[in-house]
Amino acid sequence: MDLSSGGKRVRRRIPGARSKTEAQAALSAVQTDILRGAFNFKAEQRVIFGDFAKIYLERHAKPNKRSWKRDEVALKVLKEFFKGMPLQKISPFLIEGYKKKRQEEVEVSSVNRELSILKTLFTKAIDWGYATENPASRVKLFNEKNRLRWRELTSKELDSLLSNSSSPLRETIIIAVNTGMRIGELMALRWTDVYESQQYLVVRDSKSGRSRKVPLNSLALEALGSLKTRAQSADYVFPNPSTGSFTKYPRRAFLTACRRAGIEDLRIHDLRHYAATAMVRAGVDLHTVSKILGHSTIKLTERYSHPGFDHTLDAVKLLESRSGRNGRFSEANGTNMAQVEIPKAANDSNIKSYRSDKVGS
């Protein structure tokens, strides 16, 4: 056998070939090996990222990972960004672009999980002969230490943001701060998953991979009602007329509204933080908040709830009545530190309801 590929010559004997047909079959096998990189030649086959993502999910994630649904959710976002691109065309430079874009939308911890899945995907592509390089291995993850973002939206800012937002962004904001839903969950919401009379909706594709019920208060219902009057026959609550699917993340509209309102350093994901903080400050227990937000553990919920200094100050002031002048608890009534009850969070007078005149006006 004597052949060349990419300017390199390959010579081999074919032991055991007894006929021309067998020799041609062996030659075809070798040519396939060359395309797959067995001879360290660059694979030229055009494997589209979205197509290989399906192979990765079915051949690796589902059989081997209990958390494969998280891979599925991450791959949806990755496929949208790398839509139509062959694996061989995806470079570290492009992945850095994805990293930057996602940083503006979600927490850096979420971006890191997605990049890790992308790296594993390319590792499998190399193992299975679909790629020769792993561009994701040359992209650094974000440093998550001390990277918890603390951007608390005030009620005054929220009023201004709503005043400078037009439909459907206004309704998006109202529903987000009254449900704590992720923007991706909101955009993918279908009318068939909204149960107005029972006052809840169902999130089908959540980040955790599990569906959940989200309760709806009167403000969220009013916003949904406003959208429904203009929905006509659309399947999605936020439809994209040009594609028939749902609208993607409304980044441009949100940034424009923030600029008009004079609000800086605010992301649409911060609306979810606002909802969590408002519930905690109103005295809702973390278990209930965690269930509404769709977190797998309460520890995740704690990262979204930011008690203000005024609330922590009020909490320690409640201890004053039990403390003596020297800062020790009085022994007269037998009180000790172990018996002090932790006060419940006080209602935040700054947390407002947004009346129906905010919707659709």
C-alpha positions in Angstrom: 0.0 0.0 0.0 1.4 3.4 -1.0 -0.6 6.6 -0.5 -0.1 10.2 0.6 -2.2 12.7 2.6 -1.5 16.3 3.3 1.9 16.1 1.6 2.9 13.1 3.8 3.6 9.7 2.3 2.4 6.5 4.0 3.7 3.0 3.0 2.5 -0.2 4.6 2.3 -3.9 3.8 -1.1 -5.5 4.0 -0.6 -8.9 5.7 -3.3 -11.4 5.1 -4.8 -9.7 2.0 -5.4 -12.4 -0.6 -7.3 -10.6 -3.2 -7.6 -7.1 -4.7 -11.0 -6.7 -3.0 -9.4 -7.4 0.4 -6.6 -5.0 -0.3 -9.0 -2.2 -1.4 -11.0 -2.8 1.9 -7.8 -2.4 3.9 -6.9 0.7 2.0 -10.3 2.2 2.8 -9.8 1.4 6.4 -6.4 3.1 6.5 -7.8 6.2 4.7 -10.5 6.4 7.4 -7.7 6.1 10.1 -5.9 9.0 8.5 -9.0 11.2 8.5 -9.5 10.3 12.2 -5.9 11.4 13.0 -4.3 8.0 13.6 -1.3 9.3 11.7 -1.4 12.7 13.4 -2.8 14.3 10.3 -5.4 17.0 10.9 -8.9 15.7 10.5 -10.7 17.5 7.7 -14.2 16.1 8.2 -16.7 18.9 9.0 -18.5 17.8 12.1 -20.9 20.5 13.2 -20.8 21.4 16.9 -24.5 20.9 17.4 -24.4 17.5 15.8 -21.5 16.3 18.0 -23.2 17.8 21.1 -26.0 15.3 20.5 -23.5 12.4 20.2 -21.7 13.5 23.4 -25.0 13.7 25.3 -26.2 10.3 24.2 -22.9 8.4 24.2 -21.2 9.9 27.2 -23.3 12.2 29.5 -26.4 10.1 29.8 -24.7 6.7 30.3 -22.0 8.0 32.7 -23.3 11.0 34.6 -26.1 11.3 37.1 -26.1 15.0 36.4 -26.5 14.6 32.7 -29.5 17.0 32.6 -27.2 19.8 33.6 -25.0 18.9 30.6 -28.1 19.1 28.5 -29.0 22.6 29.8 -25.5 23.9 29.3 -25.3 22.4 25.8 -28.4 24.3 24.7 -26.6 27.6 25.5 -23.3 26.4 23.9 -25.1 25.2 20.7 -26.8 28.5 20.3 -23.4 30.4 20.5 -21.5 27.9 18.3 -24.4 27.3 15.9 -23.4 25.9 12.5 -19.7 25.9 13.4 -17.5 22.8 12.7 -15.6 21.5 15.7 -12.3 22.3 13.9 -13.3 26.0 13.6 -13.9 26.6 17.3 -10.8 28.3 18.7 -9.7 29.5 22.1 -10.4 33.0 20.8 -14.0 32.2 20.1 -14.4 30.4 23.4 -13.1 33.6 25.2 -15.9 35.5 23.4 -18.4 33.0 24.7 -16.9 33.3 28.2 -17.2 37.1 28.1 -20.8 37.1 26.8 -22.0 34.6 29.5 -20.3 36.5 32.2 -22.7 39.4 31.5 -25.7 37.0 31.9 -25.0 34.6 34.7 -22.7 34.0 37.7 -19.0 33.1 37.0 -19.6 29.7 38.7 -22.2 28.9 36.0 -19.8 30.0 33.2 -17.1 27.8 34.7 -19.4 24.7 34.7 -20.3 25.3 31.0 -16.7 25.7 30.1 -15.8 22.5 31.9 -18.5 20.6 30.0 -17.2 22.1 26.7 -13.7 20.9 27.6 -15.0 17.4 28.3 -16.9 17.4 25.0 -13.7 18.2 23.1 -11.8 15.5 25.0 -14.4 13.0 23.9 -14.3 14.3 20.3 -10.5 13.6 20.3 -11.0 10.1 21.8 -13.6 9.3 19.2 -11.7 10.7 16.2 -13.8 13.7 15.5 -11.2 16.3 16.5 -7.4 16.6 17.0 -7.3 19.5 19.4 -9.1 20.7 22.6 -9.3 24.5 22.3 -11.2 24.7 25.6 -8.2 23.4 27.5 -6.4 26.7 26.7 -9.1 28.8 28.2 -8.7 29.7 31.8 -11.7 29.4 34.1 -12.8 32.4 36.2 -11.5 32.6 39.8 -14.5 31.9 41.9 -12.9 32.8 45.2 -14.4 36.0 46.6 -16.2 36.5 43.3 -19.7 36.5 44.8 -21.4 39.5 43.1 -23.1 42.0 45.5 -25.2 44.3 43.4 -28.4 45.0 45.2 -31.2 46.6 43.2 -33.1 49.2 45.2 -36.8 49.8 45.0 -36.1 53.3 43.6 -34.0 51.8 40.9 -36.6 49.3 40.1 -39.3 52.0 39.8 -37.0 53.9 37.4 -36.2 50.8 35.4 -39.9 50.0 34.9 -40.6 53.6 33.9 -38.0 53.4 31.2 -39.0 50.0 29.9 -41.5 49.2 27.2 -43.4 46.0 26.6 -42.5 43.2 26.7 -39.4 44.1 28.7 -41.5 45.7 31.4 -43.5 42.5 31.9 -40.3 40.5 31.9 -39.0 42.5 34.7 -42.2 42.4 36.8 -42.5 38.6 36.4 -38.8 38.2 37.2 -38.9 40.1 40.5 -42.1 38.5 41.6 -41.1 34.9 40.8 -37.3 34.8 41.0 -37.2 32.9 37.7 -34.1 32.7 35.6 -34.2 34.8 32.4 -33.7 31.6 30.3 -36.7 29.9 32.1 -38.8 33.0 31.4 -38.0 33.2 27.8 -38.7 29.5 27.2 -42.0 29.6 29.0 -45.0 28.3 27.0 -48.6 29.3 27.6 -49.5 25.6 28.1 -47.4 25.7 31.3 -49.2 28.7 32.7 -52.1 27.8 35.0 -53.7 31.2 35.8 -56.7 29.9 37.7 -54.5 27.7 40.0 -52.0 30.6 40.3 -48.8 28.8 39.3 -46.7 28.0 36.2 -44.4 25.0 35.5 -40.7 25.4 34.5 -39.9 22.4 32.3 -36.2 22.9 31.5 -34.5 24.3 34.6 -30.8 24.6 35.3 -31.0 21.6 37.7 -32.6 19.5 35.1 -35.8 19.1 37.1 -39.2 20.7 36.4 -40.8 22.7 39.2 -43.9 24.7 40.0 -43.5 28.4 40.5 -46.4 30.2 42.4 -47.8 33.4 40.9 -48.8 36.4 42.9 -51.3 39.0 41.5 -48.6 41.2 40.0 -47.1 38.3 38.0 -50.6 37.3 36.9 -51.3 40.8 35.7 -48.1 41.0 33.7 -48.9 37.6 32.1 -52.4 38.8 31.4 -51.1 41.8 29.6 -48.8 39.6 27.5 -51.6 37.2 26.7 -53.8 39.9 25.2 -51.2 40.4 22.5 -50.1 36.8 22.2 -52.6 35.8 19.6 -51.8 32.2 18.6 -48.2 32.1 19.8 -47.1 29.0 21.8 -44.5 30.9 23.8 -45.1 33.7 26.3 -42.2 35.6 24.7 -42.4 34.5 21.0 -40.0 35.4 18.3 -42.2 36.1 15.2 -39.3 35.5 12.8 -38.3 32.1 14.1 -41.6 30.8 15.6 -39.6 29.9 18.7 -39.0 32.0 21.8 -37.2 35.3 22.2 -33.6 35.0 23.4 -32.1 37.0 26.2 -33.2 40.6 25.8 -29.8 42.0 26.5 -29.9 45.1 24.3 -33.3 46.2 25.5 -32.3 45.8 29.1 -29.1 47.7 28.7 -31.0 50.5 27.0 -33.5 50.7 29.8 -30.7 50.8 32.4 -29.0 53.6 30.5 -32.2 55.7 30.3 -32.8 55.1 34.0 -29.3 56.1 34.9 -28.6 52.6 36.5 -25.1 51.2 36.3 -23.6 47.8 36.7 -26.9 45.9 36.7 -27.5 42.6 35.0 -30.9 41.1 34.3 -29.9 38.1 36.5 -29.8 40.6 39.4 -33.6 40.6 39.3 -33.5 37.1 40.6 -31.2 38.2 43.4 -33.7 41.0 44.2 -36.6 38.4 44.5 -34.6 36.1 46.8 -33.5 39.0 49.0 -37.0 40.4 49.2 -38.5 37.1 50.3 -35.8 36.5 52.9 -36.2 40.0 54.4 -40.0 39.5 54.5 -39.4 36.6 56.8 -39.8 33.7 54.3 -37.7 30.7 55.4 -34.7 29.7 53.2 -36.2 26.2 52.5 -39.3 27.8 50.9 -37.2 30.4 49.0 -34.9 27.6 47.8 -37.9 25.6 46.5 -39.3 28.7 44.6 -35.9 29.5 43.0 -35.4 25.8 42.1 -32.1 25.4 43.9 -30.8 21.9 44.7 -29.5 22.9 48.1 -30.2 25.7 50.6 -26.5 26.7 50.4 -27.1 28.0 46.9 -30.0 30.1 48.2 -27.8 31.7 50.8 -25.6 33.1 48.1 -28.6 34.9 46.6 -29.9 36.4 49.8 -28.1 39.5 51.0 -29.3 40.8 54.4 -28.7 44.5 54.5 -26.7 46.1 57.3 -29.8 47.7 58.8 -31.3 44.3 59.3 -28.2 42.8 60.9 -28.0 45.9 63.2 -31.6 45.5 64.2 -31.0 41.8 65.0 -28.1 42.5 67.4 -30.0 45.4 69.0 -32.6 42.9 70.1 -29.9 41.3 72.3 -29.4 44.6 74.3 -32.4 43.9 76.5 -30.8 40.7 77.7 -27.3 42.1 78.2 -25.9 43.7 81.3 -23.9 46.9 81.3 -20.7 45.0 81.2 -21.8 43.2 78.0 -22.6 39.9 79.8 -26.0 38.4 80.0 -27.7 38.8 83.3 -27.6 35.8 85.6 -30.6 37.0 87.5 -33.0 35.6 85.0 -30.9 32.6 84.2 -30.4 33.7 80.6 -27.3 32.6 78.7 -26.2 32.9 75.1 -27.5 29.4 74.2 -31.1 30.5 75.2 -31.3 33.6 73.0 -33.7 33.2 70.2 -32.6 34.4 66.7 -35.1 37.1 65.7 -37.1 36.7 62.5 -36.3 39.0 59.7 -38.4 42.2 59.8 -40.4 43.2 56.9 -38.5 45.5 54.6 -40.5 48.8 54.1 -38.5 49.4 51.0 -39.8 46.3 49.3 -42.8 47.5 47.3 -45.6 46.0 45.3 -45.9 47.1 41.7 -49.5 48.0 40.9 -51.3 47.0 37.7 -50.8 50.5 36.2 -47.2 49.5 35.8 -48.2 46.7 33.4 -48.8 47.4 29.8 -48.9 51.1 30.2 
